[in-house]
Amino acid sequence: MSVVLEFNDGWFVDHLVSINKDFEKTDSVCRTDRNFPDNEVNKIERQGCRNGNKLVSDERRTLKYECNPNLFAIWQPFMMDSQFDKTMERQNSESSCTLGNKRENKRKRKRRHSPSLEEVVVFEEHKRICCKLTAALNQLKKLTFSREYDSAASVFDNNLAARQAASVYGCGDVFVRRCQETLGEYDDISQPVRLDELSSDEAICNRLIENPCEISVRRTLMGHDFLISPRSRFLISDLSSLEPLLIDHTLYDCVVIDPPWENKSVKRKKKYNMLSERDLLNLPIRHLCSQNALVLFWVTNKQRQQKFVTEQLFPAWNIRYLTKWYWLKVTKTLQPVCKLDSDELTKRPYECLLLGCKSSQSNSIALNIPHEQVIISVPCSIHSRKPPLNEILQKYLVPEAKCLELFARSLLPKWTSWGNEVLALQHIDFFKQCAEQLQESRETCL
């Protein structure tokens, strides 16, 4: 269970447990009677009978994979490297000085300008949120169940292991570039393509692909190895190629949206492509939502963005705004990853999730969604990876609800995921093989 603890104000979630649960049993390759190329992966993982170049095998190699735990090894609050170096220098200097000759370093104070009315409103809202998050965190600490969350880090290294784990390249931007492929090269996009019908070098962008297996699958796609979650579906495309998702005619009971908001820092560093407000307004949410759909929208802490979603975006999609939830990011010792009550408006240890529902008279979701809940978790060291919501949302959705994540970078069991980096965090480089079990197999030559 990824929801480790549920309390009055929210949930304590273990993201690492959620990931590992999906890959406790992983098939190396789904059964198929297609022609497979003789690449190294297939030579190692598929041992069967050959008739020409055709292979049929009922073999099931069950492998167990776990996500690299260092991705969540956040033991200390976040610091810039320069800030960390200064902190260590100050500590070393203080430890080498006696009380008699310790000198205080005078810091030049910045001049404070008179805050504008908008800044005052923003800061007052921030203080209100801080009080709520502090109360939720204190409540969790009282219910702490494991010594791991009470212990201090043995090494003060500015989360070096976590930052190193996040630097793994994976598949890079290969899918972002390949999304430019034309839809015309495929005969039929009206039906999802089964994962076990794809060869390892076959193009997969701009096609809705599904893993029908009840367990996860390891597959080689476009030269890279990925772990595909059980009964998951995904579409790798950009905004110009959403047709496979729309032609599928599936109406979703839950839609989670995590867009790449316009950001000065990202724009300056050119980390990824950003979307404008006009792009977001053009998303075909009306054609994807069921009658009683729940819509969840990740936003930054900028009031302007939140107002845009609640006052323009939701009404344009016929979505009624319900409430706001908060994701509080903490270290493994249950400290906020940066100062919670800081006066700085740019650094916050929390993010906001806006919830809305389809505006229909029969929609009962609005009555069940709790107001201003808090999700507390140790964040992944990979930038902007959000905590899993599937277990939290189960109790508020209909049984066997159809769920969709837009702008996804990973997969969830039984969910459909769309984005131009939808397999980025499924790359085998972020996992390790833990054990191997060979089940009884039956092989047949044709």
Buried (B, 14 or more C-beta within 10 A) or exposed (E): EBBBBBBEBBBBBBBBBBBBBBBBBBBBBBEBEEEBEEEEBBEEBBEBEEEEEBBBBEBBBBBBBBBBEBBBBBBBBBBEEEEBEEEBEEEEEEEEEEEEEEEEEEEEEEEEEEEEEEEEEBEEEBEEBBEBBBEBBEBBEEEEEEEEBEEEBEEBBBBBBBBBBBEEEBBEBBBBEBBEBEBEEBEEBEEBBBBBEBBBEEBBBBBBBBBBBEBBBBBBBBEBBBBBBBBBBBBBBBBEBBBBBEEBEBBBBBBBBBBBBBBEEBEEEEEBEBBEBEEBEEBEBEEBBBEBBBBBBBBBBBBEBBEBBBEEBBBBBBBBBBBBBBBBBBBBBBBBBBBBEBEEEEEBBBBBBBBBBBBBEEBEBBEEBEEBBBBBBBBBBBEBBBBBBBBBBEEBBEEEBBBBBBBBBBBBBBBBBBBBBBBBBBBBBBBEEEEEEEEEEEEEEE
